[in-house]
Amino acid sequence: MPTYKRMKFEQAIQLIEKLEQQHRLTEAEYLQLLQYRFGTLPEWDDKSEEEIETKRHQLDEQLFVLARKHQQQVFGNRIYVRGLVEVTNYCKNNCYYCGIRRENHRVERYRLTKEEILECCKEGYQLGFRTFVLQGGEDGYYTDDRLCDVIRDLRSKYPDCAITLSFGEWEKESYQRFFDAGANRYLLRHETADEEHYSVLHPREQELAKRKECLQNLKDIGFQVGAGFMVGSPGQTLAHLAKDLMYLQELQPHMVGIGPFLSHGDTPFAKEPNGSLEQTVFLLAILRLMNPRILLPATTALATLSQSGRERGILAGANVIMPNLSPMAVRKKYLLYDNKACTGTEAAQGMEDLRRQMQAIGYEVVTDRGDYPES
């Protein structure tokens, strides 16, 4: 386990500069940087709250400026949008943090039909979307055959589009079938890279080793792979976050989705405090410096936590947003956490609002595929 070392402001800046130049740190260095920004340090003992906040703000600004520099060197001021279709809120798993967990009997369950999924994507295509993200719980109704049938139809109708899946853990053979049917990308957040912490968040039948095996299988098959974790989840420490960063540094995924933990009233973590906006955007900027080419979403959870959360994510180096193309009738049923940000507007109006929000901070929404740049 990495140990804490006393640090000064100049040393923290040096670590950020090292990360920018080399795109990697040691686990101990990631922990030092996080402890300096978010820990209670001996250096602060003789300083006022105002002085401490000034130093932390200076550190943030240095990090964010460098993150934006690399974001814009690779992607310019382009923000990529993905059309999200929430296919099913049935799930066989019982993750302690999730609102659609198996044992939450207050959820009004639904499944979209193949025809409804295709209609959502048709609307998205007409609006200019060239990436569709099909997401859902681990629902036994959606077998390999049923998902492959949907994928093949989408690939036939929209050969110029990227198809992203996010349906949890499967055997390698199933992932291969999805890939062969025409899917390009797969999102599977690892949630935490520490086994003990994983057991705090999940029941015994779920294992971190299996999650990591799935991610490696997806990479081996040829998917563009997305991993990620929750920020501020129950039991999480700064050491856990340092371990998450090391795992992602080793895995080298094409996309990383992180967002603040947000509680849901019908889960065992109903009374746990939400994660931190400041911590989340700081970590987004670190991830951008770790891999300047990465596709990095400003998540709905960020927008839920703060009205300016999405914009702050973009200004910390994020470059992807996922507007919701799901039918209006089911959007409020797919609640992984309480008070999910939902405009209640149709997709076309939502896109206009999003364009204005991004233009206000100097960015342009684009609807092309926005593939991971290989070099």
Buried (B, 14 or more C-beta within 10 A) or exposed (E): EBEBEEBEEEBBBBBBEBBBEEBBBEBBBBBBBBBBBBEEBEBBEEEEEEEBEEBBEEBBEBBBEBBBBBBBEBBEBBBBBBBBBBBBBBBEBBBBBBBBBBEBEEBEBBBBEBEBBBBBBBBBBEBEBBBBBBBBBBBEEBEBEEBBEBBBBBBEEBEEBBBBBBBBBBEBEBBBBBBEBBBBBBBBBBBBBBEEBBBBBBEEEBBBEEBBBBBEBBBEBEBBBBBBBBBBBBBBEBBBBBBBBBBBBEBEBBBBBBBBBBBBBBBBBEEBEBBBBBBBBBBBBBBBBBBBBBBBBBBBBBBBBBEBBBBBBBBBBBBBBBBBBBBEEBBEBBBBBBEBBBBEBEBEEBBEEBBEBBEEBEBEBBBBBBBBEEE
